[in-house]
Amino acid sequence: MTTTTNTPAQLESDAGALDHRSPRKRSSVDDDTRRTNWFATALIAVCSLTILIPLYLAVVVALKTPDQLTQGTGFELPNPIRWENFADAWERTSFPQALANTAFITVGSVIFTLLTSSIVAYALARNIHRPFFKGVFFYLLAALFIPFPIIMLPLVKQTSILGMDNQVGLIVLYTIYGLSLNIFIYTAYIRSIPIELEEAARVDGASTWRVFWQVIFPLLMPMNATVGILTCVWAWNDFIMPLVVLTDPAARTLPLAQYVFQGQFNTDYTVAFASYLMAMAPLLIVYIFSQRWVISGVTRGSIK
């Protein structure tokens, strides 16, 4: 039997040969990864215009004078810029009060939705094999197929009788009507969490409530971010439910303030668009500061 040993010179030559071959492979891989899908790029660009063009028009109109608005096509830049439109909208729509009302309803709805929906979904997910819990699950999902206008008139009557035609009543309604979709989202995620984590906590003497709050609820952060942002956008921008439920003009939300403003000053579009931008700005700021946390949370949940 004979053995061969590589000399240092041979090792260096082999390494050099590999170095000469590797750039070709890397370049081919890089070319594949850098290949652009022009059809998808063009489609995304066209779809983005459907958002950017109306947003551009809203900003431009909000900065124009009424005389500038009647001249040209509407795409021209304002010259000069009229910042007084925002001051007029602030005063005419009672913006601080409407903003406080909307923020109170939105924050309350998000908090109660996260607490109630996660608890109910946990109970259903861990007992879905039982006929009663399975029936409750499908009963709640059936509410997704009921349009709101069908129950609108009975809702107005019930809220008036129960004295819930106020901001607190709206928070309760947002929490209840969001149960169907939120439970569907939470249940699927909770069932993917290994049951062994709960069994280990129970062996250590943890109760059901302690298992949920210390083991399950921290793992629900990706879904909490998803449900929270959906509820926030819904409660902030909703128009129909505050319109039919609220009876006190002092409790009106921002969408209602925009509606009343448009009815009173329907010819002053420059001030109206300024009020629209002011109503949109708080939610946009919240999204800018929370998008990284939301995306990272969803990413952690997808690779969990």
Secondary structure, 3 states (H helix, E strand, C coil): CCCCCCCHHHHHHHHHHHHHHHHHHHHHHHHHHCCCCHHHHHHHHHHHHHHHHHHHHHHHHHCCCHHHHCCCCCCCCCCCCCCHHHHHHHHHCCHHHHHHHHHHHHHHHHHHHHHHHHHHHHHHHHCCCCHHHHHHHHHHHHHHHCCHHHHHHHHHHHHHHCCCCCHHHHHHHHHHHCHHHHHHHHHHHHCCCCHHHHHHHHHCCCCHHHHHHHHHHHHCHHHHHHHHHHHHHHHHHCCHHHHHHCCCHHHCCHHHHHHHHHHHCCCCHHHHHHHHHHHHHHHHHHHHHHHHHHHHHHHHHHCC
